[in-house]
Amino acid sequence: MSKVQERLGALAPARLKGIRRGVEKESLRSQSDGKLALTPHPTALGSALTHPHITTDFSESQLELITGVHASVEQCLRSSRTSTSSSTGRWATS
């Protein structure tokens, strides 16, 4: 058993009640030939600096989808799926 597993196993279930979670999914935009996209952040996705769920980290090629903070795993996953499906393909034409 790893040290992390031991520490998690030692936590009482009540201690984890009320935990809130969110997800960040990072990916790189690429061109149809597989090369890294060097074009600016797609305008179809809105401003990378002000959009609440879509941003770039350290480069224009990196796209980061961010969920809100949720009380349940199900809510978090639903939010993640919504963010991903609403952004898929929008940058292909930008």
C-alpha positions as CSV (number, residue, x, y, z in Angstrom):
1,M,0.0,0.0,0.0
2,S,1.4,3.4,-0.9
3,K,1.8,6.3,1.5
4,V,-1.0,8.2,-0.2
5,Q,-3.4,5.2,0.1
6,E,-2.5,4.8,3.8
7,R,-3.2,8.5,4.5
8,L,-6.5,8.4,2.6
9,G,-7.5,5.2,4.4
10,A,-6.9,6.9,7.7
11,L,-9.4,9.7,7.0
12,A,-12.8,9.3,8.6
13,P,-15.7,9.5,6.0
14,A,-17.2,12.4,8.0
15,R,-14.0,14.4,7.4
16,L,-14.6,14.3,3.7
17,K,-18.3,15.4,3.9
18,G,-18.8,18.8,2.3
19,I,-15.7,18.5,0.1
20,R,-16.1,20.6,-3.1
21,R,-14.3,19.8,-6.3
22,G,-13.6,21.1,-9.8
23,V,-11.8,19.9,-12.9
24,E,-9.3,21.5,-15.3
25,K,-8.8,19.9,-18.6
26,E,-5.8,21.1,-20.5
27,S,-5.1,20.3,-24.2
28,L,-3.1,21.7,-27.1
29,R,-4.7,23.0,-30.3
30,S,-3.2,21.5,-33.4
31,Q,-3.5,21.9,-37.1
32,S,-4.9,19.2,-39.4
33,D,-1.3,18.1,-40.2
34,G,-0.7,17.5,-36.5
35,K,1.6,20.5,-36.0
36,L,1.0,22.8,-33.0
37,A,-1.4,25.6,-33.9
38,L,0.4,28.9,-33.6
39,T,-2.7,31.0,-34.4
40,P,-4.3,33.3,-31.8
41,H,-6.9,32.0,-29.3
42,P,-10.1,31.3,-31.3
43,T,-12.5,34.3,-31.2
44,A,-15.4,31.8,-31.3
45,L,-14.5,30.7,-27.8
46,G,-14.6,34.2,-26.4
47,S,-11.8,36.1,-24.6
48,A,-9.2,33.8,-23.0
49,L,-8.7,36.3,-20.3
50,T,-12.3,36.8,-19.2
51,H,-14.2,33.6,-20.1
52,P,-15.2,31.8,-16.9
53,H,-14.7,28.3,-18.2
54,I,-12.3,28.5,-21.2
55,T,-8.8,30.0,-21.0
56,T,-5.2,29.6,-22.0
57,D,-2.4,29.0,-19.6
58,F,1.1,29.8,-20.8
59,S,0.6,29.8,-24.6
60,E,-2.1,30.5,-27.2
61,S,-1.9,26.9,-28.3
62,Q,-2.9,25.5,-24.9
63,L,-6.6,25.4,-24.3
64,E,-7.9,24.9,-20.7
65,L,-11.5,24.0,-19.9
66,I,-12.5,24.7,-16.3
67,T,-15.6,23.5,-14.4
68,G,-17.1,25.4,-11.5
69,V,-16.7,24.1,-8.0
70,H,-19.3,21.4,-7.1
71,A,-20.4,19.5,-4.1
72,S,-20.9,16.2,-5.9
73,V,-18.8,14.2,-8.4
74,E,-21.9,13.9,-10.6
75,Q,-22.3,17.7,-10.8
76,C,-18.6,18.1,-11.5
77,L,-18.6,15.6,-14.3
78,R,-21.8,17.0,-15.8
79,S,-20.2,20.5,-15.9
80,S,-17.1,19.0,-17.5
81,R,-19.1,17.3,-20.2
82,T,-21.0,20.5,-20.9
83,S,-17.9,22.6,-21.1
84,T,-16.2,20.1,-23.4
85,S,-19.1,19.5,-25.7
86,S,-19.9,23.2,-26.1
87,S,-16.4,24.1,-27.1
88,T,-15.6,21.1,-29.3
89,G,-15.2,22.1,-32.9
90,R,-15.6,25.8,-32.3
91,W,-11.9,26.5,-32.7
92,A,-11.6,24.4,-35.9
93,T,-12.9,27.3,-38.0
94,S,-11.2,30.1,-36.1
